[in-house]
């Protein structure tokens, strides 16, 4: 009896392979908004530093100015409104992004999702370990272990806009997916580790509000005048419950439908994200930065960043921990699964993106404020450490990316080439007969033009006065 034929081995999955056309288009739109937002964020951070160091008293008076209804427990400082109120918009967009990735994006396939999830988890765990080790050895506080775990995608994309405009789409998508997963776990860290007292009555009210929000969405009820007031009520209840108010934004974002039905060009989640993302990237996050990044940068303060274990742990966590964690997690994921790196890229490219993820600004500043609440001096030093660590990571990744810029430019040009000018890059049309017919017609027109020019050149060369 003949032995059974062994089943052929399953094909190896390509890490950082070419994106599908819908993913490529979505990525391009999202990155445009985030890149502009990152530029505004950078300006806001610089403005905060100048304002705080040149006019410290004025900066402090504005940041600490309180307003809001006291009866509702919402008489907050400007800085507090920025951190708890405006960042709820940022986390709402993060919730929508996460939902879309889970149901229609890179994370919908568990096998494909394993790689960025493992990389992101390692990219959060290793910085936390680095911070903890530095503080255990140096006798510092381990309470800030979560500060260097977050990546700021807007700031990272602003850096790319300056130094890496030709970065291939696969690397940009990898960075964006890392940031989405990163945001998810940052949200969980905030919810689990930075909730001290819970008002169960307010929390129950917030859950009831979320249930109403969900039912309205499922019944296809429309109208911003319904959802915006309801979202404000949910946010206020969540704030008063003791759970960080940004969790309300995430929860509402996760409830939106992000799959398309027949006849829809965009899902409701994609449509709302398209409307809200500019508000988040262009206003909410920069205003948070304006009132959170204003720290003293005197010579002594900068020197203390490298001598205190808490601040040194943050810098090393961002610069070393993030890079080693993401790179190591990616390598391990490919080592122990049937995945292989895209042959057009090298591990040096993964290392460059991993170092770029060490730019941790918005969420790192927020976690720093939560981790050392009540100790203003330590909070300012932690903020300085976040700024220095993020700047160091930006410069380091910039050098690495510039070393490969020619290769990136060639890959980027090939990805964007559209010779038939139909709005779709040619690389996505190789299996379409109509594309090849269009290209044949284009080449035939070019050939006819060259034949005509050849005849003119031949006629000119046969004239009596033509040069020999």
VEXKOL-63585 format. One record per residue (C-alpha): residue in one letter; residue number from 1; y negated, z negated, x; chain. Coordinates in nm, 4 decimals, always signed. Layout:
% VEXKOL-63585
<node a,NUM,<Y,Z,X>,A>
...
This chain:
% VEXKOL-63585
<node x,1,<+0.0000,+0.0000,+0.0000>,A>
<node x,2,<-0.3350,+0.1049,+0.1463>,A>
<node x,3,<-0.5758,-0.1733,+0.2372>,A>
<node x,4,<-0.8799,-0.1922,+0.0092>,A>
<node x,5,<-1.1880,-0.0220,+0.1423>,A>
<node x,6,<-1.4397,-0.2861,+0.2514>,A>
<node x,7,<-1.7661,-0.2855,+0.0631>,A>
<node x,8,<-2.0543,-0.1351,+0.2612>,A>
<node x,9,<-2.2949,-0.3949,+0.3977>,A>
<node x,10,<-2.6087,-0.4451,+0.1908>,A>
<node x,11,<-2.9153,-0.2781,+0.3422>,A>
<node x,12,<-3.1452,-0.4972,+0.5426>,A>
<node x,13,<-3.4724,-0.5934,+0.3781>,A>
<node x,14,<-3.7859,-0.4821,+0.5600>,A>
<node x,15,<-4.0420,-0.7512,+0.6355>,A>
<node x,16,<-4.4026,-0.6291,+0.6102>,A>
<node x,17,<-4.2906,-0.2921,+0.4762>,A>
<node x,18,<-4.5100,-0.0485,+0.2857>,A>
<node x,19,<-4.6495,-0.1793,-0.0427>,A>
<node x,20,<-4.5850,-0.0061,-0.3721>,A>
<node x,21,<-4.8802,+0.1969,-0.5012>,A>
<node x,22,<-4.9719,-0.0528,-0.7803>,A>
<node x,23,<-4.9590,-0.3410,-0.5300>,A>
<node x,24,<-5.1680,-0.1437,-0.2839>,A>
<node x,25,<-5.4338,-0.0725,-0.5490>,A>
<node x,26,<-5.4392,-0.4338,-0.6694>,A>
<node x,27,<-5.4645,-0.5581,-0.3113>,A>
<node x,28,<-5.7537,-0.3228,-0.2330>,A>
<node x,29,<-5.9537,-0.4447,-0.5345>,A>
<node x,30,<-5.8822,-0.8130,-0.4692>,A>
<node x,31,<-5.9671,-0.7885,-0.1010>,A>
<node x,32,<-6.2992,-0.6160,-0.1670>,A>
<node x,33,<-6.4155,-0.9075,-0.3818>,A>
<node x,34,<-6.2774,-1.1760,-0.1514>,A>
<node x,35,<-6.4278,-1.0111,+0.1563>,A>
<node x,36,<-6.7757,-1.0032,+0.0032>,A>
<node x,37,<-6.7221,-1.3602,-0.1140>,A>
<node x,38,<-6.6170,-1.4578,+0.2366>,A>
<node x,39,<-6.9397,-1.3189,+0.3772>,A>
<node x,40,<-7.1414,-1.5192,+0.1233>,A>
<node x,41,<-6.9293,-1.8248,+0.2051>,A>
<node x,42,<-7.0054,-1.7813,+0.5747>,A>
<node x,43,<-7.3791,-1.7599,+0.5018>,A>
<node x,44,<-7.3570,-2.0706,+0.2805>,A>
<node x,45,<-7.1765,-2.2668,+0.5519>,A>
<node x,46,<-7.4353,-2.1713,+0.8140>,A>
<node x,47,<-7.7160,-2.2589,+0.5706>,A>
<node x,48,<-7.5561,-2.5991,+0.5079>,A>
<node x,49,<-7.5357,-2.6722,+0.8804>,A>
<node x,50,<-7.8968,-2.5673,+0.9415>,A>
<node x,51,<-8.0219,-2.7608,+0.6382>,A>
<node x,52,<-7.8273,-3.0778,+0.7233>,A>
<node x,53,<-7.9250,-3.0781,+1.0905>,A>
<node x,54,<-8.2881,-2.9668,+1.0586>,A>
<node x,55,<-8.3779,-3.1436,+0.7325>,A>
<node x,56,<-8.1109,-3.4106,+0.6986>,A>
<node x,57,<-8.3005,-3.6345,+0.4573>,A>
<node x,58,<-8.3709,-3.3482,+0.2162>,A>
<node x,59,<-8.0119,-3.2282,+0.2302>,A>
<node x,60,<-7.8816,-3.5785,+0.1567>,A>
<node x,61,<-8.1218,-3.6335,-0.1345>,A>
<node x,62,<-8.0223,-3.3064,-0.3033>,A>
<node x,63,<-7.6479,-3.3572,-0.2406>,A>
<node x,64,<-7.6589,-3.7110,-0.3786>,A>
<node x,65,<-7.8769,-3.6330,-0.6819>,A>
<node x,66,<-7.6898,-3.7365,-0.9978>,A>
<node x,67,<-7.6959,-3.5672,-1.3359>,A>
<node x,68,<-7.4686,-3.5289,-1.6376>,A>
<node x,69,<-7.3748,-3.7290,-1.9504>,A>
<node x,70,<-7.3057,-4.0887,-1.8510>,A>
<node x,71,<-7.1364,-4.1600,-2.1866>,A>
<node x,72,<-6.8680,-3.9033,-2.1024>,A>
<node x,73,<-6.8165,-4.0385,-1.7521>,A>
<node x,74,<-6.9710,-3.7249,-1.6051>,A>
<node x,75,<-7.2883,-3.8519,-1.4384>,A>
<node x,76,<-7.1986,-3.6992,-1.1015>,A>
<node x,77,<-7.3778,-3.6076,-0.7803>,A>
<node x,78,<-7.4498,-3.2444,-0.6982>,A>
<node x,79,<-7.1854,-3.2585,-0.4247>,A>
<node x,80,<-6.9369,-3.4063,-0.6704>,A>
<node x,81,<-7.0078,-3.1386,-0.9323>,A>
<node x,82,<-6.9505,-2.8723,-0.6666>,A>
<node x,83,<-6.6174,-3.0214,-0.5531>,A>
<node x,84,<-6.4741,-3.1089,-0.8953>,A>
<node x,85,<-6.6518,-2.8611,-1.1202>,A>
<node x,86,<-6.7112,-2.5389,-0.9329>,A>
<node x,87,<-6.3821,-2.5555,-0.7436>,A>
<node x,88,<-6.2015,-2.5679,-1.0792>,A>
<node x,89,<-6.3106,-2.2024,-1.1145>,A>
<node x,90,<-6.1661,-2.1265,-0.7700>,A>
<node x,91,<-5.8367,-2.2924,-0.8622>,A>
<node x,92,<-5.8315,-2.1111,-1.1979>,A>
<node x,93,<-5.8351,-1.7810,-1.0091>,A>
<node x,94,<-5.5674,-1.9199,-0.7740>,A>
<node x,95,<-5.3541,-2.0028,-1.0795>,A>
<node x,96,<-5.3891,-1.6500,-1.2171>,A>
<node x,97,<-5.3059,-1.5024,-0.8745>,A>
<node x,98,<-4.9980,-1.7210,-0.8482>,A>
<node x,99,<-4.8817,-1.6275,-1.1993>,A>
<node x,100,<-4.9282,-1.2587,-1.1253>,A>
<node x,101,<-4.7406,-1.2850,-0.7958>,A>
<node x,102,<-4.4532,-1.4644,-0.9709>,A>
<node x,103,<-4.4123,-1.2168,-1.2573>,A>
<node x,104,<-4.5394,-0.8837,-1.1229>,A>
<node x,105,<-4.6135,-0.9170,-0.7521>,A>
<node x,106,<-4.4454,-0.9930,-0.4229>,A>
<node x,107,<-4.2937,-1.3215,-0.5447>,A>
<node x,108,<-4.1117,-1.1825,-0.8513>,A>
<node x,109,<-3.8010,-1.0950,-0.6467>,A>
<node x,110,<-3.6467,-1.4195,-0.5110>,A>
<node x,111,<-3.5128,-1.2426,-0.2028>,A>
<node x,112,<-3.8498,-1.0888,-0.1199>,A>
<node x,113,<-4.0301,-1.4123,-0.2065>,A>
<node x,114,<-3.8184,-1.6184,+0.0330>,A>
<node x,115,<-3.9952,-1.4817,+0.3401>,A>
<node x,116,<-4.3595,-1.5642,+0.2520>,A>
<node x,117,<-4.2572,-1.8908,+0.0842>,A>
<node x,118,<-4.0656,-2.0110,+0.3916>,A>
<node x,119,<-4.3511,-1.8970,+0.6175>,A>
<node x,120,<-4.6107,-2.0756,+0.4012>,A>
<node x,121,<-4.4041,-2.3953,+0.3806>,A>
<node x,122,<-4.3584,-2.4029,+0.7568>,A>
<node x,123,<-4.7283,-2.3190,+0.7909>,A>
<node x,124,<-4.8094,-2.6356,+0.5976>,A>
<node x,125,<-4.5387,-2.8651,+0.7341>,A>
<node x,126,<-4.6011,-2.8038,+1.1048>,A>
<node x,127,<-4.9801,-2.8765,+1.0902>,A>
<node x,128,<-4.9017,-3.1980,+0.9008>,A>
<node x,129,<-4.6505,-3.2959,+1.1695>,A>
<node x,130,<-4.8949,-3.2090,+1.4485>,A>
<node x,131,<-5.1666,-3.4204,+1.2870>,A>
<node x,132,<-4.9281,-3.7119,+1.2302>,A>
<node x,133,<-4.7935,-3.7052,+1.5872>,A>
<node x,134,<-5.1431,-3.6989,+1.7356>,A>
<node x,135,<-5.2457,-3.9986,+1.5257>,A>
<node x,136,<-4.9262,-4.1974,+1.5804>,A>
<node x,137,<-4.9628,-4.1541,+1.9570>,A>
<node x,138,<-5.3400,-4.2099,+1.9509>,A>
<node x,139,<-5.3387,-4.4988,+1.7059>,A>
<node x,140,<-5.5427,-4.3187,+1.4399>,A>
<node x,141,<-5.5131,-4.2959,+1.0626>,A>
<node x,142,<-5.2290,-4.0783,+0.9310>,A>
<node x,143,<-5.4029,-4.0527,+0.5916>,A>
<node x,144,<-5.5520,-3.7130,+0.6765>,A>
<node x,145,<-5.2177,-3.5404,+0.7350>,A>
<node x,146,<-5.2873,-3.2860,+0.4571>,A>
<node x,147,<-5.6290,-3.1733,+0.5869>,A>
<node x,148,<-5.5059,-2.8979,+0.8261>,A>
<node x,149,<-5.2406,-2.7624,+0.5882>,A>
<node x,150,<-5.4595,-2.5207,+0.3879>,A>
<node x,151,<-5.5701,-2.1627,+0.4584>,A>
<node x,152,<-5.9048,-2.0292,+0.3354>,A>
<node x,153,<-5.8351,-1.6686,+0.2367>,A>
<node x,154,<-6.2023,-1.5812,+0.1745>,A>
<node x,155,<-6.3086,-1.6961,+0.5212>,A>
<node x,156,<-6.0088,-1.5243,+0.6817>,A>
<node x,157,<-6.0954,-1.1967,+0.5089>,A>
<node x,158,<-6.4584,-1.2306,+0.6167>,A>
<node x,159,<-6.3337,-1.2504,+0.9748>,A>
<node x,160,<-6.1174,-0.9431,+0.9144>,A>
<node x,161,<-6.4197,-0.7576,+0.7773>,A>
<node x,162,<-6.5862,-0.8051,+1.1151>,A>
<node x,163,<-6.2971,-0.7606,+1.3572>,A>
<node x,164,<-6.0042,-0.6121,+1.1708>,A>
<node x,165,<-6.1182,-0.3452,+0.9273>,A>
<node x,166,<-5.8159,-0.1315,+1.0161>,A>
<node x,167,<-5.5515,-0.4002,+0.9628>,A>
<node x,168,<-5.2525,-0.2397,+0.7831>,A>
<node x,169,<-5.2145,-0.3205,+0.4141>,A>
<node x,170,<-4.8785,-0.4903,+0.4699>,A>
<node x,171,<-5.0370,-0.7480,+0.7017>,A>
<node x,172,<-5.3247,-0.8065,+0.4601>,A>
<node x,173,<-5.0784,-0.8509,+0.1717>,A>
<node x,174,<-4.8733,-1.0944,+0.3808>,A>
<node x,175,<-5.1857,-1.2994,+0.4507>,A>
<node x,176,<-5.2874,-1.2951,+0.0820>,A>
<node x,177,<-4.9386,-1.3976,-0.0348>,A>
<node x,178,<-4.9322,-1.6775,+0.2227>,A>
<node x,179,<-5.2665,-1.8005,+0.0911>,A>
<node x,180,<-5.1445,-1.7923,-0.2722>,A>
<node x,181,<-4.8348,-2.0009,-0.1899>,A>
<node x,182,<-5.0528,-2.2196,+0.0331>,A>
<node x,183,<-5.2880,-2.2843,-0.2610>,A>
<node x,184,<-4.9931,-2.3786,-0.4835>,A>
<node x,185,<-4.8704,-2.6467,-0.2460>,A>
<node x,186,<-5.2257,-2.7651,-0.1762>,A>
<node x,187,<-5.2630,-2.8168,-0.5523>,A>
<node x,188,<-4.9388,-3.0166,-0.5607>,A>
<node x,189,<-5.0543,-3.2261,-0.2642>,A>
<node x,190,<-5.3839,-3.3045,-0.4384>,A>
<node x,191,<-5.2075,-3.3908,-0.7655>,A>
<node x,192,<-4.9329,-3.6082,-0.6114>,A>
<node x,193,<-5.0953,-3.7772,-0.3136>,A>
<node x,194,<-5.4588,-3.8140,-0.4190>,A>
<node x,195,<-5.4194,-3.9539,-0.7686>,A>
<node x,196,<-5.4559,-4.3315,-0.7555>,A>
<node x,197,<-5.5247,-4.4509,-1.1114>,A>
<node x,198,<-5.4379,-4.2637,-1.4289>,A>
<node x,199,<-5.6031,-4.2999,-1.7674>,A>
<node x,200,<-5.3115,-4.1942,-1.9881>,A>
<node x,201,<-5.5289,-4.1558,-2.2983>,A>
<node x,202,<-5.7551,-3.9006,-2.1248>,A>
<node x,203,<-5.4537,-3.7326,-1.9646>,A>
<node x,204,<-5.2843,-3.7020,-2.3046>,A>
<node x,205,<-5.6022,-3.5467,-2.4423>,A>
<node x,206,<-5.6053,-3.2962,-2.1533>,A>
<node x,207,<-5.2418,-3.2013,-2.2250>,A>
<node x,208,<-5.3196,-3.1549,-2.5947>,A>
<node x,209,<-5.6118,-2.9315,-2.4982>,A>
<node x,210,<-5.3845,-2.7285,-2.2683>,A>
<node x,211,<-5.1304,-2.6934,-2.5502>,A>
<node x,212,<-5.4024,-2.5587,-2.7809>,A>
<node x,213,<-5.5170,-2.3224,-2.5028>,A>
<node x,214,<-5.1591,-2.1962,-2.4655>,A>
<node x,215,<-5.1075,-2.1446,-2.8405>,A>
<node x,216,<-5.4335,-1.9526,-2.8758>,A>
<node x,217,<-5.3291,-1.7227,-2.5915>,A>
<node x,218,<-4.9849,-1.6632,-2.7426>,A>
<node x,219,<-5.1393,-1.5776,-3.0799>,A>
<node x,220,<-5.3686,-1.3261,-2.9046>,A>
<node x,221,<-5.6836,-1.5053,-3.0190>,A>
<node x,222,<-5.9800,-1.3551,-2.8355>,A>
<node x,223,<-6.3359,-1.4640,-2.7681>,A>
<node x,224,<-6.4942,-1.6340,-2.4692>,A>
<node x,225,<-6.6882,-1.8575,-2.7103>,A>
<node x,226,<-6.3542,-2.0211,-2.8004>,A>
<node x,227,<-6.1962,-2.0515,-2.4579>,A>
<node x,228,<-6.4965,-2.1567,-2.2491>,A>
<node x,229,<-6.5834,-2.4675,-2.4606>,A>
<node x,230,<-6.2117,-2.5568,-2.4786>,A>
<node x,231,<-6.1793,-2.5189,-2.0996>,A>
<node x,232,<-6.4792,-2.7508,-2.0477>,A>
<node x,233,<-6.3225,-3.0146,-2.2741>,A>
<node x,234,<-5.9904,-2.9890,-2.0891>,A>
<node x,235,<-6.1692,-3.0156,-1.7546>,A>
<node x,236,<-6.3680,-3.3222,-1.8650>,A>
<node x,237,<-6.0569,-3.4985,-1.9940>,A>
<node x,238,<-5.8638,-3.4156,-1.6770>,A>
<node x,239,<-6.1482,-3.5504,-1.4633>,A>
<node x,240,<-6.1599,-3.8768,-1.6583>,A>
<node x,241,<-5.7809,-3.9114,-1.6420>,A>
<node x,242,<-5.7942,-3.9749,-1.2681>,A>
<node x,243,<-5.6041,-3.6550,-1.1832>,A>
<node x,244,<-5.8220,-3.4221,-0.9773>,A>
<node x,245,<-6.0115,-3.2007,-1.2203>,A>
<node x,246,<-5.9244,-2.8775,-1.0362>,A>
<node x,247,<-5.5666,-2.9165,-1.1665>,A>
<node x,248,<-5.7011,-2.8199,-1.5102>,A>
<node x,249,<-5.8191,-2.4866,-1.3698>,A>
<node x,250,<-5.4795,-2.4136,-1.2155>,A>
<node x,251,<-5.2934,-2.5028,-1.5350>,A>
<node x,252,<-5.5067,-2.2707,-1.7478>,A>
<node x,253,<-5.4723,-1.9887,-1.4957>,A>
<node x,254,<-5.0924,-2.0185,-1.4999>,A>
<node x,255,<-5.0883,-1.9821,-1.8791>,A>
<node x,256,<-5.2403,-1.6326,-1.8851>,A>
<node x,257,<-5.0097,-1.3375,-1.9440>,A>
<node x,258,<-4.9950,-1.1249,-1.6295>,A>
<node x,259,<-4.7416,-0.8611,-1.7357>,A>
<node x,260,<-4.8546,-0.5322,-1.8904>,A>
<node x,261,<-4.7396,-0.4142,-2.2308>,A>
<node x,262,<-4.7179,-0.0568,-2.3535>,A>
<node x,263,<-5.0590,+0.1035,-2.3611>,A>
<node x,264,<-5.2211,-0.1577,-2.1364>,A>
<node x,265,<-5.3792,-0.0535,-1.8078>,A>
<node x,266,<-5.4337,-0.4214,-1.7189>,A>
<node x,267,<-5.2719,-0.7401,-1.8409>,A>
<node x,268,<-5.5006,-1.0083,-1.9916>,A>
<node x,269,<-5.4567,-1.2171,-1.6765>,A>
<node x,270,<-5.5592,-0.9283,-1.4507>,A>
<node x,271,<-5.8574,-0.8500,-1.6745>,A>
<node x,272,<-5.9831,-1.2092,-1.6762>,A>
<node x,273,<-5.9211,-1.2463,-1.3039>,A>
<node x,274,<-6.1264,-0.9298,-1.2477>,A>
<node x,275,<-6.4137,-1.0898,-1.4417>,A>
<node x,276,<-6.3903,-1.4405,-1.2927>,A>
<node x,277,<-6.3066,-1.3637,-0.9286>,A>
<node x,278,<-6.6636,-1.2517,-0.8389>,A>
<node x,279,<-6.7968,-1.5731,-0.9959>,A>
<node x,280,<-6.5485,-1.7770,-0.7929>,A>
<node x,281,<-6.5897,-1.5934,-0.4619>,A>
<node x,282,<-6.9611,-1.5210,-0.4898>,A>
<node x,283,<-7.0954,-1.8418,-0.6459>,A>
<node x,284,<-6.8538,-2.1326,-0.6965>,A>
<node x,285,<-6.6988,-2.1479,-0.3495>,A>
<node x,286,<-7.0235,-2.0770,-0.1561>,A>
<node x,287,<-7.2052,-2.3523,-0.3500>,A>
<node x,288,<-6.9202,-2.5915,-0.2722>,A>
<node x,289,<-6.9562,-2.4968,+0.0948>,A>
<node x,290,<-7.3318,-2.5465,+0.0811>,A>
<node x,291,<-7.2916,-2.9078,-0.0283>,A>
<node x,292,<-6.9772,-2.9892,+0.1704>,A>
<node x,293,<-7.0236,-2.8217,+0.5085>,A>
<node x,294,<-7.3520,-2.9925,+0.5956>,A>
<node x,295,<-7.2461,-3.2190,+0.8824>,A>
<node x,296,<-7.4276,-3.3401,+1.1917>,A>
<node x,297,<-7.3432,-3.1297,+1.4958>,A>
<node x,298,<-7.5112,-3.3331,+1.7689>,A>
<node x,299,<-7.3596,-3.3311,+2.1143>,A>
<node x,300,<-7.2027,-3.6738,+2.0646>,A>
<node x,301,<-7.0561,-3.5750,+1.7281>,A>
<node x,302,<-6.8951,-3.2623,+1.8746>,A>
<node x,303,<-6.7563,-3.4579,+2.1686>,A>
<node x,304,<-6.6075,-3.7163,+1.9319>,A>
<node x,305,<-6.4048,-3.4427,+1.7601>,A>
<node x,306,<-6.1917,-3.4121,+2.0737>,A>
<node x,307,<-6.1640,-3.7843,+2.1440>,A>
<node x,308,<-6.0786,-3.9340,+1.8040>,A>
<node x,309,<-5.7133,-3.8871,+1.7040>,A>
<node x,310,<-5.8005,-3.8060,+1.3395>,A>
<node x,311,<-6.0356,-3.5201,+1.4254>,A>
<node x,312,<-5.8285,-3.3944,+1.7187>,A>
<node x,313,<-5.5275,-3.3890,+1.4872>,A>
<node x,314,<-5.7164,-3.1669,+1.2419>,A>
<node x,315,<-5.8241,-2.9204,+1.5136>,A>
<node x,316,<-5.4769,-2.8972,+1.6693>,A>
<node x,317,<-5.3160,-2.8797,+1.3258>,A>
<node x,318,<-5.5264,-2.5774,+1.2295>,A>
<node x,319,<-5.5174,-2.3915,+1.5594>,A>
<node x,320,<-5.1690,-2.4763,+1.6886>,A>
<node x,321,<-4.9813,-2.6049,+1.3850>,A>
<node x,322,<-5.0685,-2.3179,+1.1521>,A>
<node x,323,<-4.9894,-2.0504,+1.4107>,A>
<node x,324,<-4.6595,-2.2017,+1.5225>,A>
<node x,325,<-4.5572,-2.2912,+1.1673>,A>
<node x,326,<-4.6144,-1.9510,+1.0063>,A>
<node x,327,<-4.4851,-1.7508,+1.3021>,A>
<node x,328,<-4.1819,-1.9766,+1.3436>,A>
<node x,329,<-4.1084,-1.9785,+0.9699>,A>
<node x,330,<-4.1253,-1.5996,+0.9541>,A>
<node x,331,<-3.8980,-1.5599,+1.2554>,A>
<node x,332,<-3.6458,-1.8093,+1.1170>,A>
<node x,333,<-3.6470,-1.6355,+0.7780>,A>
<node x,334,<-3.5625,-1.3021,+0.9406>,A>
<node x,335,<-3.3140,-1.4647,+1.1789>,A>
<node x,336,<-3.1045,-1.6183,+0.9021>,A>
<node x,337,<-3.1404,-1.3533,+0.6308>,A>
<node x,338,<-3.0787,-0.9797,+0.6132>,A>
<node x,339,<-3.4412,-0.9006,+0.6847>,A>
<node x,340,<-3.5939,-0.7137,+0.9745>,A>
<node x,341,<-3.9494,-0.6553,+1.0822>,A>
<node x,342,<-4.1117,-0.3241,+0.9920>,A>
<node x,343,<-4.0448,-0.0957,+1.2892>,A>
<node x,344,<-4.4093,+0.0179,+1.2919>,A>
<node x,345,<-4.5205,-0.3398,+1.3675>,A>
<node x,346,<-4.4401,-0.5976,+1.6339>,A>
<node x,347,<-4.3970,-0.9748,+1.6352>,A>
<node x,348,<-4.7350,-0.9923,+1.8059>,A>
<node x,349,<-4.8838,-0.8744,+1.4744>,A>
<node x,350,<-4.7170,-1.1589,+1.2855>,A>
<node x,351,<-4.8500,-1.4012,+1.5482>,A>
<node x,352,<-5.2045,-1.2657,+1.5028>,A>
<node x,353,<-5.1909,-1.3096,+1.1232>,A>
<node x,354,<-5.0416,-1.6573,+1.1689>,A>
<node x,355,<-5.3324,-1.7579,+1.3916>,A>
<node x,356,<-5.5772,-1.6125,+1.1372>,A>
<node x,357,<-5.4264,-1.8454,+0.8755>,A>
<node x,358,<-5.5565,-2.1348,+1.0857>,A>
<node x,359,<-5.8956,-2.0792,+0.9223>,A>
<node x,360,<-5.8862,-2.3689,+0.6777>,A>
<node x,361,<-6.2213,-2.4293,+0.5151>,A>
<node x,362,<-6.2628,-2.4785,+0.1395>,A>
<node x,363,<-5.9451,-2.6715,+0.0517>,A>
<node x,364,<-5.9388,-2.8489,+0.3896>,A>
<node x,365,<-6.2898,-2.9821,+0.3276>,A>
<node x,366,<-6.1878,-3.0922,-0.0216>,A>
<node x,367,<-5.8745,-3.2717,+0.1000>,A>
<node x,368,<-6.0749,-3.4333,+0.3802>,A>
<node x,369,<-6.3131,-3.5827,+0.1230>,A>
<node x,370,<-6.0202,-3.7102,-0.0840>,A>
<node x,371,<-5.8208,-3.8463,+0.2102>,A>
<node x,372,<-6.1070,-4.0557,+0.3489>,A>
<node x,373,<-6.2929,-4.1329,+0.0258>,A>
<node x,374,<-6.5412,-4.4168,+0.0795>,A>
<node x,375,<-6.5745,-4.3646,+0.4556>,A>
<node x,376,<-6.8724,-4.1289,+0.4867>,A>
<node x,377,<-6.8736,-4.1412,+0.8655>,A>
<node x,378,<-6.5099,-4.0338,+0.8896>,A>
<node x,379,<-6.5554,-3.7670,+0.6233>,A>
<node x,380,<-6.8386,-3.6077,+0.8242>,A>
<node x,381,<-6.6304,-3.6143,+1.1420>,A>
<node x,382,<-6.3327,-3.4613,+0.9611>,A>
<node x,383,<-6.5603,-3.1871,+0.8251>,A>
<node x,384,<-6.6861,-3.1175,+1.1771>,A>
<node x,385,<-6.3241,-3.0963,+1.2934>,A>
<node x,386,<-6.2417,-2.8487,+1.0150>,A>
<node x,387,<-6.5380,-2.6320,+1.1155>,A>
<node x,388,<-6.4483,-2.6387,+1.4852>,A>
<node x,389,<-6.0782,-2.5796,+1.4201>,A>
<node x,390,<-6.1503,-2.2887,+1.1842>,A>
<node x,391,<-6.3972,-2.1330,+1.4282>,A>
<node x,392,<-6.1471,-2.1644,+1.7133>,A>
<node x,393,<-5.8724,-2.0054,+1.5012>,A>
<node x,394,<-6.1098,-1.7225,+1.4030>,A>
<node x,395,<-6.2007,-1.6449,+1.7650>,A>
<node x,396,<-5.8383,-1.6689,+1.8825>,A>
<node x,397,<-5.7063,-1.4432,+1.6062>,A>
<node x,398,<-5.9973,-1.2042,+1.6625>,A>
<node x,399,<-5.8968,-1.1562,+2.0252>,A>
<node x,400,<-5.5335,-1.0933,+1.9274>,A>
<node x,401,<-5.6272,-0.8428,+1.6575>,A>
<node x,402,<-5.8659,-0.6543,+1.8857>,A>
<node x,403,<-5.5852,-0.6105,+2.1394>,A>
<node x,404,<-5.3903,-0.4116,+1.8779>,A>
<node x,405,<-5.6820,-0.2392,+1.7070>,A>
<node x,406,<-5.5871,+0.1145,+1.8152>,A>
<node x,407,<-5.2375,+0.0773,+1.6717>,A>
<node x,408,<-5.3777,-0.0722,+1.3521>,A>
<node x,409,<-5.6279,+0.2110,+1.3162>,A>
<node x,410,<-5.3531,+0.4736,+1.3446>,A>
<node x,411,<-5.1380,+0.2959,+1.0838>,A>
<node x,412,<-5.4345,+0.2430,+0.8520>,A>
<node x,413,<-5.5430,+0.6078,+0.8751>,A>
<node x,414,<-5.1885,+0.7215,+0.7943>,A>
<node x,415,<-5.1788,+0.4883,+0.4927>,A>
<node x,416,<-5.5107,+0.6163,+0.3570>,A>
<node x,417,<-5.4742,+0.9911,+0.4294>,A>
<node x,418,<-5.5307,+1.1951,+0.1107>,A>
<node x,419,<-5.5327,+1.5623,+0.2118>,A>
<node x,420,<-5.4881,+1.6936,-0.1423>,A>
<node x,421,<-5.7801,+1.4750,-0.2586>,A>
<node x,422,<-5.6116,+1.3550,-0.5781>,A>
<node x,423,<-5.7012,+0.9893,-0.5224>,A>
<node x,424,<-5.3480,+0.8885,-0.4205>,A>
<node x,425,<-5.2616,+0.8496,-0.0495>,A>
<node x,426,<-5.0230,+1.1229,+0.0619>,A>
<node x,427,<-4.7713,+0.8721,+0.1942>,A>
<node x,428,<-4.6908,+0.7747,-0.1670>,A>
<node x,429,<-4.6363,+1.1342,-0.2840>,A>
<node x,430,<-4.3673,+1.2576,-0.0469>,A>
<node x,431,<-4.1097,+1.2649,-0.3292>,A>
<node x,432,<-4.3371,+1.4478,-0.5736>,A>
<node x,433,<-4.2808,+1.8290,-0.5883>,A>
<node x,434,<-4.6306,+1.8808,-0.7349>,A>
<node x,435,<-4.7833,+1.7228,-0.4234>,A>
<node x,436,<-4.6005,+1.9654,-0.1941>,A>
<node x,437,<-4.7054,+2.2607,-0.4093>,A>
<node x,438,<-5.0682,+2.1452,-0.3885>,A>
<node x,439,<-5.0392,+2.1134,-0.0121>,A>
<node x,440,<-4.8779,+2.4578,+0.0134>,A>
<node x,441,<-5.1726,+2.6075,-0.1770>,A>
<node x,442,<-5.4175,+2.4247,+0.0511>,A>
<node x,443,<-5.2440,+2.5518,+0.3648>,A>
<node x,444,<-5.2234,+2.9051,+0.2237>,A>
<node x,445,<-5.6009,+2.9029,+0.1638>,A>
<node x,446,<-5.6540,+2.7775,+0.5198>,A>
<node x,447,<-5.4177,+3.0424,+0.6576>,A>
<node x,448,<-5.6007,+3.3178,+0.4656>,A>
<node x,449,<-5.9341,+3.1937,+0.6006>,A>
<node x,450,<-5.7999,+3.1925,+0.9586>,A>
<node x,451,<-5.6643,+3.5478,+0.9154>,A>
<node x,452,<-6.0065,+3.6594,+0.7965>,A>
<node x,453,<-6.1725,+3.4914,+1.0953>,A>
<node x,454,<-5.9163,+3.6500,+1.3276>,A>
<node x,455,<-5.9994,+3.9947,+1.1907>,A>
<node x,456,<-6.3716,+3.9324,+1.2381>,A>
<node x,457,<-6.3124,+3.8116,+1.5933>,A>
<node x,458,<-6.0933,+4.1174,+1.6657>,A>
<node x,459,<-6.3563,+4.3566,+1.5286>,A>
<node x,460,<-6.6273,+4.1922,+1.7384>,A>
<node x,461,<-6.4194,+4.2167,+2.0554>,A>
<node x,462,<-6.3718,+4.5960,+2.0041>,A>
<node x,463,<-6.7453,+4.6709,+1.9908>,A>
<node x,464,<-6.8791,+4.8655,+2.2932>,A>
<node x,465,<-7.1230,+4.5959,+2.4066>,A>
<node x,466,<-6.8709,+4.3116,+2.3742>,A>
<node x,467,<-6.7951,+4.1244,+2.6985>,A>
<node x,468,<-6.4781,+4.2190,+2.8836>,A>
